[in-house]
Amino acid sequence: MKKQSFGAALGALIKQKRTILGLTQLQLSEDAYQSPSKVRRISELESGTVANPHPKTIDPLIVALKISDEVT
């Protein structure tokens, strides 16, 4: 069994949270980065093509999606 990379697992979480909140990738890009030009980066993250995303890339998404380290 192939182990899922951190980037793929994070991408799945980002997509799940974005969908639950009813946001498009464009809306998330504007909320997280105040820039619609970052929508491609969100697409790349959600598809799992970025194996080890940089904290500067994911921190604004974590805040915008209200992701915490709490286990529910």
N, C-alpha and C positions, 0 to 999 in steps of 0.2 A: 504494500500500500504506500502510495506516494504521499509524503507529508506536505501540507499546504504551507506556502511561504507566508511570512508575516504580512507582506504587501497584499497577497490574495485574501487573507483572513480580514485584514483591515478594510479592503475594498468591499467585501461582502457586507461588513458591518455598516460602512458608510452608505451603501445602497439601501440596506434594510432601514436604517434610521431616516434617510431622506424620503423613502417611500412612505413610511409611517407618518411623517410630518406633512406629507402631501406636497413636497417640493420637487420642482424640476431640477435638472442639473444646472440650468442657467440661473434659476432662483438661488440655489445653494451657492453658486459662484459669486453672485452679487452679495449675498448675506455674509459669506465667509471672507471674501477677498475685496469686496467693494469694486469688483471688476468682472464684467461678463467675459472677458478674454481668457479667463482661467477655466472655462467650462471644459476645455479639452483635457486639462489636468485631472479634473474630477472624473471624466470618462475613463482615462487611463488608470486611475486608482481603482475605480469600481470594477474594471475588467481584470484587475490583478496583474497588469503588465509592469507595474512598478514594484519590484520585489522588496526594496528597502527604502520607502519614502523618507525624505528629510523632515525633521520636526517642524521646520519653518513652513513646510507644505501642509502638514496634517494638523498642526495646532489650531489654525483658524477654523478648520472643519470640525474639530472636536468641540470647540466653543459653540459654533453655529448650530451643531446638531445636538448639543447638550449631552454629549457622551461622557459618562463618568466611569470610575473604576469600580463602582458598586456592582455586586453580583445580585441579580434579582431572579 
